[in-house]
């Protein structure tokens, strides 16, 4: 959890509790040989905690849609769409969009909507490839953790070698 009471600046501290987690997951996949693969995953999480009111920063539900397109086993494209909701952060005072439960204040972190696109080019021997990955291509502003916003748009590239 974010430690805003005891520190200067933004820092985290560990919060320990006993947790029972129930996950319900459903997935659907379509695959055409090794050329096209599309899958969707839906998850619902239920947390039962001993001391804390909520499982801090963890989602209540998650939806994932992924696509994979392979052209002649040389050029591979990936597209991911991720939705998460129901996350709450521990805060230390009441305010806007803050609920109080068991003398703990929880702020709704809002929904995450993230789209990522990647491409990989494999050389003749398949042991060497180059890739580029574009993350958060819709340039969404959201907080993965309370007071820690993600980078709006990210690009990563590199070379992969397999031995």
MDAnalysis code that builds the backbone (N, CA, C; Angstrom):
import MDAnalysis as mda
import numpy as np

u = mda.Universe.empty(489, n_residues=163, atom_resindex=np.repeat(np.arange(163), 3), trajectory=True)
u.add_TopologyAttr("name", ["N", "CA", "C"] * 163)
u.add_TopologyAttr("resid", np.arange(1, 164))
u.add_TopologyAttr("resname", ["UNK", "UNK", "UNK", "UNK", "UNK", "UNK", "UNK", "UNK", "UNK", "UNK", "UNK", "UNK", "UNK", "UNK", "UNK", "UNK", "UNK", "UNK", "UNK", "UNK", "UNK", "UNK", "UNK", "UNK", "UNK", "UNK", "UNK", "UNK", "UNK", "UNK", "UNK", "UNK", "UNK", "UNK", "UNK", "UNK", "UNK", "UNK", "UNK", "UNK", "UNK", "UNK", "UNK", "UNK", "UNK", "UNK", "UNK", "UNK", "UNK", "UNK", "UNK", "UNK", "UNK", "UNK", "UNK", "UNK", "UNK", "UNK", "UNK", "UNK", "UNK", "UNK", "UNK", "UNK", "UNK", "UNK", "UNK", "UNK", "UNK", "UNK", "UNK", "UNK", "UNK", "UNK", "UNK", "UNK", "UNK", "UNK", "UNK", "UNK", "UNK", "UNK", "UNK", "UNK", "UNK", "UNK", "UNK", "UNK", "UNK", "UNK", "UNK", "UNK", "UNK", "UNK", "UNK", "UNK", "UNK", "UNK", "UNK", "UNK", "UNK", "UNK", "UNK", "UNK", "UNK", "UNK", "UNK", "UNK", "UNK", "UNK", "UNK", "UNK", "UNK", "UNK", "UNK", "UNK", "UNK", "UNK", "UNK", "UNK", "UNK", "UNK", "UNK", "UNK", "UNK", "UNK", "UNK", "UNK", "UNK", "UNK", "UNK", "UNK", "UNK", "UNK", "UNK", "UNK", "UNK", "UNK", "UNK", "UNK", "UNK", "UNK", "UNK", "UNK", "UNK", "UNK", "UNK", "UNK", "UNK", "UNK", "UNK", "UNK", "UNK", "UNK", "UNK", "UNK", "UNK", "UNK", "UNK", "UNK", "UNK", "UNK", "UNK"])
u.atoms.positions = np.array([
    [0.851, -1.188, 0.000],
    [0.000, 0.000, 0.000],
    [0.885, 1.236, 0.000],
    [0.338, 2.341, -0.428],
    [1.069, 3.599, -0.427],
    [1.215, 4.100, 1.003],
    [2.424, 4.460, 1.378],
    [2.724, 4.934, 2.729],
    [2.827, 6.455, 2.697],
    [1.683, 7.135, 2.799],
    [1.697, 8.592, 2.724],
    [1.733, 9.246, 4.099],
    [1.485, 8.488, 5.150],
    [1.492, 9.073, 6.489],
    [2.885, 9.190, 7.080],
    [3.717, 8.177, 6.857],
    [4.988, 8.101, 7.562],
    [6.184, 8.552, 6.754],
    [6.006, 8.915, 5.510],
    [7.167, 9.204, 4.674],
    [6.992, 10.506, 3.906],
    [8.120, 11.015, 3.453],
    [8.123, 12.176, 2.580],
    [8.214, 11.642, 1.158],
    [7.358, 12.104, 0.272],
    [7.330, 11.581, -1.090],
    [6.459, 10.338, -1.148],
    [6.524, 9.646, -2.247],
    [5.717, 8.451, -2.445],
    [6.534, 7.206, -2.176],
    [6.074, 6.399, -1.242],
    [6.718, 5.136, -0.909],
    [5.646, 4.101, -0.633],
    [6.029, 2.833, -0.734],
    [5.138, 1.728, -0.404],
    [5.558, 1.113, 0.915],
    [4.598, 0.474, 1.561],
    [4.901, -0.369, 2.707],
    [4.095, -1.652, 2.556],
    [4.600, -2.727, 3.143],
    [3.918, -4.018, 3.047],
    [2.720, -4.039, 3.985],
    [1.640, -4.627, 3.514],
    [0.441, -4.806, 4.319],
    [0.112, -6.292, 4.295],
    [0.192, -6.941, 5.434],
    [-0.017, -8.386, 5.524],
    [-1.408, -8.688, 6.047],
    [-1.992, -9.750, 5.510],
    [-3.319, -10.173, 5.942],
    [-3.526, -11.622, 5.523],
    [-4.541, -12.242, 6.078],
    [-4.952, -13.583, 5.665],
    [-6.025, -13.413, 4.598],
    [-5.854, -14.097, 3.478],
    [-6.721, -13.886, 2.321],
    [-7.222, -15.218, 1.791],
    [-8.521, -15.282, 1.540],
    [-9.105, -16.378, 0.773],
    [-9.525, -15.784, -0.562],
    [-9.007, -16.362, -1.635],
    [-9.268, -15.850, -2.978],
    [-10.060, -16.879, -3.768],
    [-11.150, -16.434, -4.357],
    [-11.930, -17.260, -5.268],
    [-11.875, -16.600, -6.638],
    [-11.504, -17.374, -7.654],
    [-11.418, -16.864, -9.011],
    [-12.327, -17.688, -9.914],
    [-13.152, -17.008, -10.670],
    [-13.970, -17.656, -11.695],
    [-13.450, -17.148, -13.029],
    [-13.071, -18.073, -13.906],
    [-12.451, -17.699, -15.176],
    [-13.126, -18.441, -16.321],
    [-13.321, -17.733, -17.405],
    [-13.848, -18.317, -18.634],
    [-12.983, -17.853, -19.790],
    [-12.715, -18.745, -20.722],
    [-11.915, -18.356, -21.890],
    [-12.475, -19.022, -23.131],
    [-12.253, -18.354, -24.248],
    [-12.688, -18.840, -25.548],
    [-11.552, -18.583, -26.522],
    [-11.177, -19.619, -27.288],
    [-10.036, -19.510, -28.205],
    [-10.429, -19.989, -29.594],
    [-9.962, -19.267, -30.594],
    [-10.081, -19.689, -31.995],
    [-8.675, -19.717, -32.572],
    [-8.328, -20.829, -33.239],
    [-7.004, -20.920, -33.846],
    [-7.124, -21.557, -35.223],
    [-6.473, -20.932, -36.209],
    [-6.403, -21.450, -37.566],
    [-4.957, -21.809, -37.834],
    [-4.651, -23.107, -37.733],
    [-3.285, -23.611, -37.863],
    [-2.356, -22.804, -36.947],
    [-1.208, -22.412, -37.439],
    [-0.306, -21.566, -36.664],
    [-0.369, -20.117, -37.140],
    [-1.328, -19.818, -38.026],
    [-1.403, -18.501, -38.650],
    [-2.161, -17.476, -37.800],
    [-3.329, -17.834, -37.343],
    [-4.181, -16.907, -36.607],
    [-4.602, -17.546, -35.285],
    [-4.507, -16.757, -34.226],
    [-5.005, -17.207, -32.925],
    [-5.656, -16.020, -32.243],
    [-6.896, -16.197, -31.810],
    [-7.647, -15.169, -31.102],
    [-8.196, -15.806, -29.835],
    [-7.969, -15.168, -28.719],
    [-8.557, -15.693, -27.495],
    [-9.033, -14.568, -26.595],
    [-10.072, -14.876, -25.864],
    [-10.654, -13.953, -24.900],
    [-10.722, -14.620, -23.547],
    [-10.422, -13.869, -22.522],
    [-10.432, -14.392, -21.159],
    [-11.208, -13.416, -20.284],
    [-12.100, -13.948, -19.462],
    [-12.820, -13.153, -18.477],
    [-12.567, -13.744, -17.100],
    [-12.271, -12.884, -16.136],
    [-11.994, -13.348, -14.772],
    [-12.767, -12.502, -13.774],
    [-13.289, -13.174, -12.764],
    [-13.925, -12.494, -11.642],
    [-13.206, -12.953, -10.379],
    [-12.833, -12.002, -9.515],
    [-12.100, -12.301, -8.297],
    [-12.955, -11.933, -7.087],
    [-12.966, -12.801, -6.082],
    [-13.637, -12.529, -4.819],
    [-12.610, -12.709, -3.709],
    [-12.437, -11.655, -2.904],
    [-11.440, -11.657, -1.841],
    [-12.141, -11.648, -0.490],
    [-11.733, -12.534, 0.395],
    [-12.205, -12.531, 1.786],
    [-10.979, -12.336, 2.660],
    [-10.891, -11.177, 3.292],
    [-9.724, -10.826, 4.101],
    [-10.080, -10.828, 5.583],
    [-9.085, -11.098, 6.414],
    [-9.293, -11.143, 7.851],
    [-9.304, -9.737, 8.464],
    [-8.354, -8.887, 8.108],
    [-8.209, -7.583, 8.752],
    [-8.527, -6.395, 7.848],
    [-8.179, -6.464, 6.596],
    [-8.391, -5.345, 5.675],
    [-9.781, -5.413, 5.059],
    [-10.295, -4.255, 4.697],
    [-11.619, -4.189, 4.081],
    [-11.598, -4.638, 2.630],
    [-10.482, -4.372, 1.934],
    [-10.372, -4.707, 0.510],
    [-8.990, -5.276, 0.230],
    [-8.864, -5.981, -0.872],
    [-7.549, -6.425, -1.361],
    [-6.979, -5.246, -2.139],
    [-6.120, -4.484, -1.499],
    [-5.657, -3.212, -2.023],
    [-4.996, -3.357, -3.386],
    [-5.437, -2.523, -4.332],
    [-4.896, -2.400, -5.697],
    [-5.180, -3.595, -6.599],
    [-5.888, -4.591, -6.118],
    [-6.186, -5.771, -6.940],
    [-7.570, -5.632, -7.567],
    [-7.747, -6.117, -8.807],
    [-9.030, -5.926, -9.500],
    [-10.100, -6.913, -9.026],
    [-11.369, -6.488, -9.142],
    [-12.503, -7.382, -8.904],
    [-12.810, -8.196, -10.154],
    [-12.500, -7.637, -11.316],
    [-12.737, -8.345, -12.576],
    [-11.692, -7.939, -13.604],
    [-11.521, -8.813, -14.589],
    [-10.527, -8.575, -15.646],
    [-11.035, -9.202, -16.943],
    [-10.863, -8.486, -18.031],
    [-11.193, -8.994, -19.360],
    [-10.007, -8.803, -20.287],
    [-9.657, -9.840, -21.024],
    [-8.497, -9.806, -21.923],
    [-8.934, -10.337, -23.290],
    [-8.564, -9.621, -24.338],
    [-8.771, -10.069, -25.710],
    [-7.426, -9.979, -26.414],
    [-6.958, -11.117, -26.951],
    [-5.641, -11.175, -27.591],
    [-5.772, -11.723, -29.008],
    [-4.943, -11.176, -29.895],
    [-4.867, -11.667, -31.258],
    [-3.419, -11.891, -31.654],
    [-3.184, -12.919, -32.445],
    [-1.835, -13.305, -32.872],
    [-1.925, -13.684, -34.355],
    [-1.127, -13.019, -35.184],
    [-1.155, -13.272, -36.625],
    [0.263, -13.572, -37.096],
    [0.454, -14.727, -37.708],
    [1.763, -15.216, -38.130],
    [1.803, -15.291, -39.663],
    [2.722, -14.550, -40.277],
    [2.875, -14.542, -41.729],
    [4.117, -15.342, -42.087],
    [3.938, -16.526, -42.629],
    [5.019, -17.409, -43.101],
    [6.077, -17.698, -42.028],
    [5.674, -17.660, -40.773],
    [6.579, -17.913, -39.649],
    [7.784, -16.961, -39.657],
    [7.635, -15.809, -40.290],
    [8.700, -14.797, -40.376],
    [8.296, -13.513, -39.658],
    [7.088, -13.073, -39.893],
    [6.589, -11.823, -39.332],
    [5.365, -12.140, -38.473],
    [5.452, -11.772, -37.209],
    [4.393, -12.110, -36.259],
    [3.879, -10.826, -35.614],
    [2.556, -10.647, -35.630],
    [1.914, -9.493, -35.014],
    [1.093, -9.948, -33.820],
    [1.108, -9.156, -32.754],
    [0.313, -9.420, -31.553],
    [-0.469, -8.173, -31.187],
    [-1.720, -8.366, -30.795],
    [-2.554, -7.275, -30.330],
    [-3.237, -7.726, -29.042],
    [-3.126, -6.938, -27.980],
    [-3.727, -7.254, -26.684],
    [-4.607, -6.098, -26.250],
    [-5.764, -6.431, -25.719],
    [-6.662, -5.444, -25.132],
    [-7.004, -5.922, -23.731],
    [-6.745, -5.102, -22.718],
    [-6.923, -5.496, -21.330],
    [-7.839, -4.497, -20.624],
    [-8.836, -5.015, -19.926],
    [-9.736, -4.205, -19.098],
    [-9.688, -4.746, -17.675],
    [-9.607, -3.848, -16.695],
    [-9.654, -4.235, -15.286],
    [-10.499, -3.223, -14.542],
    [-11.238, -3.702, -13.556],
    [-12.067, -2.793, -12.781],
    [-12.242, -3.265, -11.352],
    [-12.733, -2.358, -10.525],
    [-13.025, -2.686, -9.133],
    [-11.841, -2.581, -8.192],
    [-10.760, -1.930, -8.617],
    [-9.576, -1.814, -7.754],
    [-9.764, -0.667, -6.758],
    [-9.295, -0.886, -5.538],
    [-9.378, 0.138, -4.496],
    [-8.012, 0.297, -3.838],
    [-7.710, 1.529, -3.432],
    [-6.441, 1.827, -2.770],
    [-6.715, 2.306, -1.353],
    [-5.826, 1.968, -0.442],
    [-5.915, 2.436, 0.935],
    [-5.457, 3.892, 1.004],
    [-6.316, 4.757, 1.525],
    [-5.965, 6.149, 1.774],
    [-6.227, 6.420, 3.256],
    [-5.759, 7.557, 3.741],
    [-5.784, 7.790, 5.180],
    [-6.729, 8.885, 5.627],
    [-7.551, 9.398, 4.707],
    [-8.550, 10.390, 5.078],
    [-9.680, 10.364, 4.072],
    [-10.826, 10.866, 4.473],
    [-11.977, 10.885, 3.570],
    [-11.777, 11.962, 2.513],
    [-12.488, 11.811, 1.437],
    [-12.395, 12.748, 0.324],
    [-13.309, 12.319, -0.788],
    [-13.082, 12.891, -1.969],
    [-13.895, 12.573, -3.129],
    [-13.646, 11.136, -3.574],
    [-14.738, 10.409, -3.833],
    [-14.680, 9.021, -4.305],
    [-14.000, 8.097, -3.288],
    [-14.141, 8.417, -1.993],
    [-13.556, 7.611, -0.923],
    [-14.689, 7.033, -0.083],
    [-14.619, 5.722, 0.197],
    [-15.591, 5.066, 1.054],
    [-14.893, 4.635, 2.336],
    [-15.664, 4.605, 3.426],
    [-15.108, 4.159, 4.702],
    [-15.759, 2.843, 5.079],
    [-14.930, 1.878, 5.440],
    [-15.424, 0.575, 5.882],
    [-14.473, 0.044, 6.944],
    [-15.009, -0.303, 8.101],
    [-14.219, -0.817, 9.226],
    [-13.071, 0.127, 9.603],
    [-13.351, 1.412, 9.654],
    [-12.356, 2.441, 9.985],
    [-11.186, 2.497, 9.002],
    [-11.393, 2.036, 7.788],
    [-10.386, 2.142, 6.728],
    [-11.008, 2.933, 5.582],
    [-10.214, 3.799, 4.982],
    [-10.677, 4.604, 3.855],
    [-10.157, 3.997, 2.562],
    [-11.051, 3.802, 1.601],
    [-10.690, 3.191, 0.321],
    [-11.090, 4.122, -0.815],
    [-10.163, 4.345, -1.725],
    [-10.417, 5.192, -2.899],
    [-10.511, 4.304, -4.124],
    [-11.526, 4.542, -4.926],
    [-11.701, 3.806, -6.172],
    [-10.637, 4.244, -7.162],
    [-9.877, 3.291, -7.708],
    [-8.813, 3.620, -8.655],
    [-9.292, 3.714, -10.099],
    [-10.529, 3.385, -10.346],
    [-11.047, 3.491, -11.702],
    [-10.681, 2.284, -12.550],
    [-11.120, 2.321, -13.778],
    [-10.927, 1.204, -14.687],
    [-9.632, 1.357, -15.486],
    [-9.015, 0.233, -15.782],
    [-7.851, 0.197, -16.665],
    [-8.320, -0.283, -18.028],
    [-7.998, 0.465, -19.073],
    [-8.241, 0.064, -20.452],
    [-6.917, 0.245, -21.187],
    [-6.311, -0.852, -21.571],
    [-4.956, -0.816, -22.120],
    [-4.904, -1.613, -23.423],
    [-4.294, -1.022, -24.441],
    [-4.127, -1.688, -25.740],
    [-2.644, -1.730, -26.066],
    [-2.159, -2.914, -26.439],
    [-0.746, -3.108, -26.767],
    [-0.634, -3.773, -28.135],
    [0.371, -3.370, -28.903],
    [0.603, -3.899, -30.236],
    [2.080, -4.240, -30.375],
    [2.365, -5.415, -30.901],
    [3.752, -5.831, -31.064],
    [3.980, -6.518, -32.393],
    [5.228, -6.482, -32.852],
    [5.623, -7.154, -34.083],
    [6.995, -7.785, -33.872],
    [7.190, -8.946, -34.486],
    [8.472, -9.649, -34.412],
    [8.834, -10.142, -35.804],
    [10.096, -9.946, -36.182],
    [10.603, -10.448, -37.462],
    [11.663, -11.489, -37.159],
    [11.438, -12.724, -37.647],
    [12.376, -13.821, -37.412],
    [13.272, -14.015, -38.627],
    [14.552, -14.200, -38.360],
    [15.502, -14.478, -39.437],
    [15.375, -15.924, -39.882],
    [16.154, -16.329, -40.873],
    [16.038, -17.650, -41.488],
    [16.127, -18.799, -40.486],
    [17.024, -18.703, -39.539],
    [17.245, -19.842, -38.651],
    [16.321, -19.849, -37.426],
    [15.457, -18.900, -37.247],
    [14.500, -18.775, -36.148],
    [15.158, -18.601, -34.777],
    [16.469, -18.551, -34.733],
    [17.161, -18.355, -33.466],
    [17.413, -16.886, -33.182],
    [17.283, -16.065, -34.189],
    [17.523, -14.640, -34.050],
    [16.316, -13.885, -34.590],
    [15.832, -12.934, -33.814],
    [14.688, -12.139, -34.255],
    [14.802, -10.725, -33.698],
    [14.083, -9.819, -34.317],
    [13.986, -8.439, -33.852],
    [12.515, -8.163, -33.553],
    [12.271, -7.364, -32.523],
    [10.888, -7.089, -32.149],
    [10.714, -5.620, -31.788],
    [9.469, -5.187, -31.864],
    [9.077, -3.872, -31.382],
    [7.723, -4.035, -30.699],
    [7.565, -3.360, -29.567],
    [6.337, -3.460, -28.784],
    [5.857, -2.057, -28.441],
    [4.602, -1.767, -28.742],
    [3.970, -0.498, -28.403],
    [2.953, -0.778, -27.303],
    [3.147, -0.182, -26.135],
    [2.252, -0.392, -24.998],
    [1.435, 0.861, -24.730],
    [0.192, 0.646, -24.313],
    [-0.746, 1.728, -24.014],
    [-0.867, 2.664, -25.225],
    [-1.147, 2.079, -26.376],
    [-1.163, 2.864, -27.614],
    [-2.305, 3.869, -27.662],
    [-3.325, 3.695, -26.833],
    [-4.395, 4.698, -26.763],
    [-4.012, 5.845, -25.843],
    [-2.826, 5.768, -25.251],
    [-2.283, 6.817, -24.382],
    [-3.220, 7.131, -23.213],
    [-3.769, 6.076, -22.613],
    [-4.662, 6.228, -21.468],
    [-3.886, 6.629, -20.221],
    [-4.478, 7.461, -19.408],
    [-3.881, 7.856, -18.138],
    [-4.620, 7.121, -17.027],
    [-3.950, 6.224, -16.356],
    [-4.545, 5.515, -15.228],
    [-3.456, 5.219, -14.204],
    [-3.896, 4.828, -13.022],
    [-2.963, 4.519, -11.945],
    [-2.978, 3.020, -11.688],
    [-1.849, 2.370, -11.895],
    [-1.728, 0.955, -11.556],
    [-1.740, 0.797, -10.039],
    [-1.079, 1.710, -9.337],
    [-1.054, 1.805, -7.874],
    [-1.464, 3.226, -7.534],
    [-1.967, 3.453, -6.355],
    [-2.430, 4.774, -5.955],
    [-1.273, 5.785, -5.999],
    [-1.494, 6.900, -6.679],
    [-0.521, 7.978, -6.881],
    [0.678, 7.571, -7.739],
    [0.581, 6.501, -8.475],
    [1.648, 6.069, -9.382],
    [1.058, 5.859, -10.774],
    [0.952, 6.916, -11.566],
    [0.383, 6.767, -12.913],
    [1.342, 6.018, -13.838],
    [0.768, 5.306, -14.791],
    [1.578, 4.599, -15.783],
    [2.040, 5.578, -16.848],
    [3.055, 5.169, -17.576],
    [3.516, 5.954, -18.725],
    [2.409, 5.931, -19.766],
    [2.072, 7.058, -20.312],
    [0.954, 7.117, -21.264],
    [1.201, 6.313, -22.528],
    [2.403, 6.330, -23.055],
    [2.712, 5.579, -24.270],
    [4.136, 5.069, -24.132],
    [4.338, 3.797, -24.448],
    [5.656, 3.192, -24.299],
    [6.020, 2.453, -25.573],
    [7.292, 2.528, -25.932],
    [7.821, 1.776, -27.065],
    [9.050, 1.026, -26.584],
    [9.108, -0.253, -26.923],
    [10.259, -1.072, -26.559],
    [10.632, -1.916, -27.780],
    [11.898, -2.000, -28.049],
    [12.373, -2.807, -29.162],
    [13.625, -3.549, -28.756],
    [13.937, -4.577, -29.508],
    [15.146, -5.318, -29.180],
    [15.382, -6.487, -30.104],
    [16.376, -7.257, -29.723],
    [16.778, -8.449, -30.470],
    [16.668, -9.632, -29.530],
    [16.151, -10.734, -30.050],
    [16.029, -11.962, -29.274],
    [16.968, -13.011, -29.886],
    [17.762, -13.641, -29.040],
    [18.656, -14.720, -29.489],
    [18.324, -15.973, -28.689],
    [18.145, -17.083, -29.373],
    [17.859, -18.367, -28.731],
    [19.050, -19.291, -28.928],
    [19.501, -19.899, -27.856],
    [20.660, -20.794, -27.931],
    [20.246, -22.230, -27.731],
])
